[in-house]
């Protein structure tokens, strides 16, 4: 058999809060008048509210139970549209009417009394029916709100510590200890990282100034090596040209022609191969009764070397004498 009970609770000490505590945590709930109820598990109570599928009314002095059955007016002071379990206690979200909000702020009403059904056999609370503004408290519950904040300190700590709202002080304290330990580890890691950045290991890093100096030395050495190689190549070219002049294989007028060709990629090697088979072009001309000697056909080697240098045998005859 189900019975209905009313229990006054919740001091209203300032502006009306959005969330109010409707029932304290069980399993035993005792009123100041000596009556005792049980709430071993809040989930069936929440399920009953959900199945109801409509908000619970908050009125004045339980007028919904006293005046409404007589056909008298029982206006609402607010509506509970959501309830939840906070560490075994039942909390509800309230949308207050302007009149009720004004009376609570003026402290005309300071407490809230829930109405619920319970079983006669074990006094187990079955379902919330309504709640009423009253000045006759019965249950010792968390204050509705405080003048300095519309959110209780426990809620504020829970939100700041990122723990579920309604967590116990022990749970909040454990979370705070974990956060402090994490902060200490992070501080130590940051200090270690900063120290490593200031004095990095020499087997993995070198100072920037040393790196720049080493890079400059390498660049200078590379430039000097390139200059030395060019100098040696120029000397080799001059040696080959002088040898060809002394052997009469080229004439002074064609020296620049051959020098430019030797400066090209592979030019000196091609010139050296040409000299191995090139005929002598300087010497006493034969007696031809004052007539120039007939033009001789260019050798394959001369044709090859002039083609390598980007010229023709005719160019060589024009600028350096007959081939």
C-alpha positions in Angstrom: 0.0 0.0 0.0 1.3 3.5 -0.9 1.1 6.5 1.3 1.8 10.2 0.8 4.2 12.2 2.9 5.4 15.8 3.1 8.8 16.9 4.4 9.9 20.4 4.6 13.5 21.1 3.6 15.9 23.5 1.9 16.7 26.9 3.3 16.1 29.7 0.8 18.7 32.3 1.6 18.9 34.5 -1.5 18.0 34.4 -5.2 16.2 31.2 -6.2 18.6 28.6 -7.6 18.2 26.7 -10.8 18.9 23.4 -9.0 17.5 22.3 -5.7 18.0 19.2 -3.5 14.7 17.4 -3.2 15.8 14.4 -1.1 19.0 13.7 0.9 21.0 10.5 0.2 19.7 7.3 1.6 19.3 4.6 2.4 17.7 6.1 5.5 15.9 9.5 5.5 14.7 10.9 8.7 12.6 14.0 9.3 12.8 16.3 12.3 9.3 15.0 13.4 10.8 11.5 13.9 9.4 9.9 10.8 11.7 7.7 8.8 11.7 6.7 5.1 14.1 4.6 3.0 15.7 5.3 -0.4 18.1 2.4 -1.0 18.4 3.2 -4.8 17.5 6.6 -6.3 17.3 5.2 -9.9 13.7 3.8 -9.7 12.6 7.3 -8.4 14.3 8.9 -11.5 12.8 6.3 -13.8 9.3 7.1 -12.4 9.8 10.8 -13.0 10.9 10.1 -16.6 7.9 7.8 -17.2 5.6 10.6 -15.8 6.7 12.7 -18.8 5.6 16.0 -17.3 7.1 18.4 -14.9 6.4 18.4 -11.1 4.7 21.4 -9.7 6.1 23.5 -6.8 3.3 25.4 -5.0 2.7 27.3 -1.8 2.2 25.3 1.4 1.2 22.2 -0.5 -1.9 23.8 -1.9 -2.0 21.1 -4.6 -2.8 18.6 -1.9 -5.0 20.8 0.3 -6.8 23.4 -1.8 -7.0 21.8 -5.3 -9.1 18.8 -4.2 -11.6 21.3 -2.8 -11.8 23.2 -6.1 -9.8 26.1 -4.7 -6.9 27.8 -6.5 -3.5 26.3 -6.2 -1.2 28.3 -8.4 2.3 27.1 -9.3 5.4 28.7 -7.8 7.7 26.8 -10.2 8.1 23.7 -12.2 10.6 20.8 -11.8 11.4 19.7 -15.3 14.5 17.5 -14.6 15.8 15.4 -11.7 19.2 13.7 -11.3 21.1 11.6 -8.9 24.0 13.3 -7.1 25.9 10.9 -4.9 22.6 9.3 -3.8 20.7 12.6 -3.3 17.9 13.7 -5.6 18.3 17.1 -7.2 15.8 18.9 -9.4 16.0 21.7 -12.0 13.4 24.4 -11.4 11.8 27.1 -13.5 10.5 29.5 -11.0 7.5 31.9 -11.5 8.3 35.6 -11.1 6.1 35.9 -8.0 7.9 32.9 -6.3 11.3 34.2 -7.3 10.4 37.6 -5.7 9.2 36.0 -2.5 12.3 33.8 -2.2 14.6 36.8 -2.8 12.6 38.8 -0.1 12.8 35.8 2.3 9.1 35.5 2.6 9.6 31.8 2.0 12.8 30.1 2.9 12.2 26.3 2.7 11.0 23.7 0.3 9.0 20.6 1.3 8.8 17.6 -1.2 5.7 15.4 -1.5 6.3 11.8 -2.3 4.6 8.4 -2.2 6.1 5.5 -0.1 5.3 1.9 0.7 3.8 1.3 4.1 5.7 -2.0 4.6 9.2 -0.7 4.4 8.7 3.1 4.0 10.5 3.0 0.7 10.0 6.2 -1.3 8.4 5.3 -4.6 7.7 8.6 -6.5 7.9 12.3 -6.2 4.5 14.0 -6.5 5.2 17.8 -5.9 7.0 20.2 -3.7 5.8 23.2 -1.7 7.3 26.5 -0.5 7.0 26.6 3.3 8.4 28.0 6.4 8.0 24.8 8.4 11.1 22.7 7.6 11.3 19.0 8.4 14.3 17.4 6.6 17.8 18.6 7.1 19.0 19.2 3.5 21.5 21.3 1.6 20.5 24.9 1.3 18.8 25.9 -1.9 21.3 28.7 -2.6 23.6 31.2 -1.0 23.6 35.0 -1.3 27.1 35.0 -2.7 26.5 32.4 -5.4 23.6 30.7 -7.2 25.7 27.5 -7.2 26.7 25.6 -4.1 30.3 25.3 -3.2 30.3 21.6 -3.8 29.0 22.1 -7.3 31.6 24.8 -8.0 34.4 22.5 -6.8 33.1 19.6 -8.8 33.0 21.7 -12.0 36.5 23.2 -11.3 38.0 19.8 -10.6 36.2 18.2 -13.6 34.4 15.5 -11.5 30.7 14.6 -11.6 28.4 17.0 -9.8 27.5 15.6 -6.4 30.8 13.9 -5.8 31.8 13.4 -2.2 34.5 15.5 -0.5 36.8 12.5 -0.5 36.4 12.1 -4.3 37.0 15.8 -4.9 40.0 15.8 -2.6 41.5 12.7 -4.4 41.0 14.5 -7.7 42.7 17.6 -6.4 45.6 15.5 -5.2 45.9 13.9 -8.7 45.8 17.3 -10.4 48.5 18.6 -8.0 50.7 15.6 -8.8 50.2 16.1 -12.5 51.1 19.7 -12.2 54.2 18.8 -10.2 55.3 16.3 -12.9 54.6 18.8 -15.7 56.6 21.5 -13.8 59.5 19.1 -13.4 59.4 18.0 -17.1 59.3 21.7 -18.2 62.4 22.5 -16.0 64.2 19.5 -17.5 63.3 20.5 -21.1 64.4 24.1 -20.4 67.7 22.8 -19.0 68.2 20.6 -22.0 67.5 23.5 -24.4 70.1 25.6 -22.5 72.8 22.9 -22.4 72.0 20.3 -25.1 74.1 17.1 -25.3 77.2 17.5 -27.4 76.8 14.1 -29.0 73.6 15.2 -30.6 73.8 19.0 -30.9 76.5 21.6 -31.4 76.4 25.4 -30.7 75.1 27.5 -33.5 78.3 29.5 -33.7 80.4 26.4 -34.0 78.1 25.1 -36.8 78.3 28.4 -38.7 82.1 28.5 -38.4 82.4 24.9 -39.6 80.1 25.6 -42.5 82.1 28.7 -43.5 85.4 26.7 -43.3 83.8 24.0 -45.5 82.6 26.5 -48.0 86.0 28.3 -48.2 87.8 24.9 -48.6 85.4 24.0 -51.4 86.0 27.3 -53.2 89.8 27.0 -52.7 89.7 23.4 -54.1 87.7 24.6 -57.1 90.1 27.4 -57.8 93.1 25.0 -57.4 91.6 22.6 -59.8 90.9 25.4 -62.3 94.5 26.6 -61.9 95.8 23.1 -62.6 93.6 22.7 -65.6 94.7 26.0 -67.0 98.3 24.9 -66.5 97.6 21.7 -68.3 96.0 23.5 -71.2 98.9 25.9 -71.5 101.4 23.0 -71.4 99.4 21.2 -74.2 99.2 24.4 -76.3 102.9 25.2 -75.9 103.8 21.6 -76.8 101.6 21.8 -79.9 103.2 25.2 -80.9 106.7 23.8 -80.5 105.8 20.7 -82.5 104.3 22.9 -85.2 100.9 21.2 -84.9 99.1 24.5 -84.4 100.1 28.0 -85.3 100.1 31.1 -83.0 97.0 32.5 -84.7 94.9 29.5 -83.6 96.1 29.3 -80.0 93.0 31.2 -78.6 90.8 29.1 -80.7 92.2 25.9 -79.2 92.4 27.5 -75.7 88.7 28.3 -75.7 87.9 24.8 -76.9 90.1 23.2 -74.1 88.2 25.1 -71.5 84.9 23.3 -72.4 83.9 20.0 -70.7 86.1 17.3 -72.2 87.9 19.8 -74.4 91.4 19.2 -73.1 91.1 15.5 -73.5 89.8 15.9 -77.1 92.7 18.3 -77.9 95.2 15.8 -76.5 93.7 13.0 -78.7 93.9 15.3 -81.7 97.6 16.1 -81.2 98.4 12.4 -81.2 97.7 12.2 -84.9 97.7 15.8 -86.0 100.2 16.6 -88.8 102.8 19.4 -88.6 101.3 22.6 -90.0 104.3 24.9 -89.6 107.6 24.6 -91.6 109.2 25.6 -94.9 106.7 25.5 -97.7 107.8 23.4 -100.8 108.9 25.2 -104.0 105.8 25.6 -106.1 107.1 28.3 -108.6 105.4 31.0 -106.5 102.0 29.3 -106.5 100.2 28.5 -103.2 100.1 24.8 -102.4 96.8 23.2 -103.2 94.4 22.8 -100.2 94.7 19.5 -98.6 91.7 17.6 -97.5 91.3 18.0 -93.7 92.2 15.0 -91.6 89.4 13.1 -89.7 91.0 14.2 -86.4 91.0 17.9 -87.4 87.4 17.6 -88.5 86.5 16.0 -85.2 88.2 18.5 -83.0 86.8 21.5 -84.8 83.3 20.0 -84.6 83.8 19.5 -80.9 84.7 23.2 -80.5 81.6 24.3 -82.5 83.5 25.4 -85.6 84.2 24.1 -89.1 87.5 23.5 -90.9 86.7 26.6 -93.0 86.6 28.7 -89.8 90.0 27.4 -88.9 91.3 28.2 -92.4 89.8 31.7 -92.2 91.1 32.7 -88.7 94.2 30.6 -88.3 95.6 29.7 -91.7 95.1 26.8 -93.9 94.4 23.4 -92.4 
